[in-house]
């Protein structure tokens, strides 16, 4: 379903920050502190950075898969 990138992109952007290794441990006290700092410094739109390219890729992937599958299913 093409709406999945909007849901998963949020957690993906967030996880990159929280699990950034030793530097992340120095910057953030925990999960909530990380989210709070992101909201203060970069606003809420940071969580959806890069969503449109991913949305286009997923939409094309799903569209091609559902278009080709019946043809391949008939061949084999």
Helices and strands as residue ranges (DSSP letters): H 4-18, H 22-27, H 31-42, G 44-48, H 51-75
